[in-house]
Amino acid sequence: MYIDSKICLNINIEKHHSFNTRNFDIMILGRLLITDEEDLTGIDVIPGEELVMSKGIEDMIERIGKYLRYDEERVKIAKKLV
């Protein structure tokens, strides 16, 4: 499923704020990960360079639209770890 997607979303339920292991699958496949804000303590990833974090639903919707319009920017972030 991830390999056929340009953008993959990770939306945590309210009680979960840690980095889900499926996020690594998404990033290593070279797909853009957009996630809500998460605690990245102990995880060696750089928001804005290797994934995108949003501050809420409206912000996430705006970012999805942006990265669907700007392929080059989306691919640059998505391919950072590949």
Protein Blocks (a to p, Z undefined) as FASTA:
>chain_A
ZZmpfbdcddddfklccdcfklmmmmmnopacddddddfehiacdehjloccdfbjklmm
mmmmmmmmmmmlmmmmmmmmZZ
